Amino acid sequence: MADPIPSVAPELITAFKGAMRRLAATVTVISTGDGSERHGMTATAVTSVTTDPPALLICVNKTASLHPVLATGTRFCVNLLKDSHAEVAGAFGGRLQGPERFGTGDWASNAHGVPYLTDAQANLFCRVDALMLYGTHTIFVGLVEDVRLFGDISPLIYQDGRYIKAS
Ligand SMILES: Cc1cc2nc3c(=O)[nH]c(=O)nc-3n(C[C@H](O)[C@H](O)[C@H](O)COP(=O)(O)O)c2cc1C
C-alpha cells in the first residue's frame, strides 16, 4: 500500500498543470455497454502497459459516470479518435450527457454489446484486469482481447487545452 498522498503547494500544482499542457496526447473515447446500456467518456490518460500480454491503462476520475461501470470489471473499448473527431471528443467530454453522447459519431456494438466508433483510427477491446486507486482517480488496466484498425494514422491531438491536428 502506498503512503497517504501528501498535500502540496498550490504553485506546484499550477506548474504541473502548465507542464501537462505541453504533453500532447491522442484523444480517445472510452466506451462500454452490455447491449442494453451504453456509457462513454473522452480520455487522454491512456497508455500502453505491456505488449505480451497486450495491455493498456486508463486513468478515470472517480466522479465520472463511467467509473462505477468500469469498477465492476466490465469489458470496454478504447477508441483512438482521428483528426475529424473533435465533435465526438466534445460530446463525450461533457457537452452531452449519458447515452445521448452516442448520437455523435457512427457507433456499432461488438458481440459482447460493447459500443465502438466504426471510423476511429483503432478500437482496442479490453476487459478490466486490475485497478489501483490513486487520489481522485482510479487506474484501470485493460487486457486487450481484440484490436480493429481503420484507415490511415491521423490522430486527434489534445495540447495546451485544445484539439490540434498532427502536421
Ligand atoms: C480532451 C479531454 C481529455 C480528458 N481526459 C480524461 C481522462 O483521461 N480521464 C478522466 O477521468 N476524464 C477525462 N476527461 C474528462 C471527461 O471526459 C469528462 O469529465 C466527462 O464529462 C466525464 O463523464 P461524465 O460527464 O459522464 O461524468 C477529459 C476531457 C477532455 C475534453
The ligand as an SDF file (V2000), in Angstrom:
LIG
                    3D

 31 33  0  0  0  0  0  0  0  0999 V2000
   -9.6270   16.1520  -24.1250 C   0  0  0  0  0  0  0  0  0  0  0  0
  -10.1910   15.5910  -22.8440 C   0  0  0  0  0  0  0  0  0  0  0  0
   -9.4860   14.6180  -22.1630 C   0  0  0  0  0  0  0  0  0  0  0  0
   -9.9790   14.0690  -20.9710 C   0  0  0  0  0  0  0  0  0  0  0  0
   -9.2820   13.0640  -20.3610 N   0  0  0  0  0  0  0  0  0  0  0  0
   -9.7970   12.4900  -19.2400 C   0  0  0  0  0  0  0  0  0  0  0  0
   -9.1310   11.3890  -18.6370 C   0  0  0  0  0  0  0  0  0  0  0  0
   -8.1040   10.9100  -19.1030 O   0  0  0  0  0  0  0  0  0  0  0  0
   -9.6900   10.8600  -17.5060 N   0  0  0  0  0  0  0  0  0  0  0  0
  -10.8480   11.3630  -16.9490 C   0  0  0  0  0  0  0  0  0  0  0  0
  -11.2990   10.8490  -15.9130 O   0  0  0  0  0  0  0  0  0  0  0  0
  -11.5030   12.4010  -17.5250 N   0  0  0  0  0  0  0  0  0  0  0  0
  -11.0120   12.9610  -18.6600 C   0  0  0  0  0  0  0  0  0  0  0  0
  -11.6810   13.9880  -19.2600 N   0  0  0  0  0  0  0  0  0  0  0  0
  -12.9240   14.4890  -18.6580 C   0  0  0  0  0  0  0  0  0  0  0  0
  -14.1420   13.6500  -19.0140 C   0  0  0  0  0  0  0  0  0  0  0  0
  -14.2220   13.3280  -20.3830 O   0  0  0  0  0  0  0  0  0  0  0  0
  -15.4090   14.4470  -18.6250 C   0  0  0  0  0  0  0  0  0  0  0  0
  -15.3070   14.8740  -17.2890 O   0  0  0  0  0  0  0  0  0  0  0  0
  -16.6670   13.6360  -18.8260 C   0  0  0  0  0  0  0  0  0  0  0  0
  -17.7320   14.5670  -18.8430 O   0  0  0  0  0  0  0  0  0  0  0  0
  -16.8810   12.6440  -17.6860 C   0  0  0  0  0  0  0  0  0  0  0  0
  -18.0490   11.9210  -17.9260 O   0  0  0  0  0  0  0  0  0  0  0  0
  -19.4310   12.1610  -17.1350 P   0  0  0  0  0  0  0  0  0  0  0  0
  -19.8970   13.5470  -17.5070 O   0  0  0  0  0  0  0  0  0  0  0  0
  -20.2920   11.0840  -17.7250 O   0  0  0  0  0  0  0  0  0  0  0  0
  -19.1830   12.0010  -15.6830 O   0  0  0  0  0  0  0  0  0  0  0  0
  -11.2110   14.5350  -20.4510 C   0  0  0  0  0  0  0  0  0  0  0  0
  -11.9380   15.5240  -21.1410 C   0  0  0  0  0  0  0  0  0  0  0  0
  -11.4340   16.0440  -22.3270 C   0  0  0  0  0  0  0  0  0  0  0  0
  -12.2510   17.0640  -23.0730 C   0  0  0  0  0  0  0  0  0  0  0  0
  1  2  1  0
  2  3  1  0
  2 30  2  0
  3  4  2  0
  4  5  1  0
  4 28  1  0
  5  6  2  0
  6  7  1  0
  6 13  1  0
  7  8  2  0
  7  9  1  0
  9 10  1  0
 10 11  2  0
 10 12  1  0
 12 13  2  0
 13 14  1  0
 14 15  1  0
 14 28  1  0
 15 16  1  0
 16 17  1  0
 16 18  1  0
 18 19  1  0
 18 20  1  0
 20 21  1  0
 20 22  1  0
 22 23  1  0
 23 24  1  0
 24 25  2  0
 24 26  1  0
 24 27  1  0
 28 29  2  0
 29 30  1  0
 30 31  1  0
M  END
$$$$
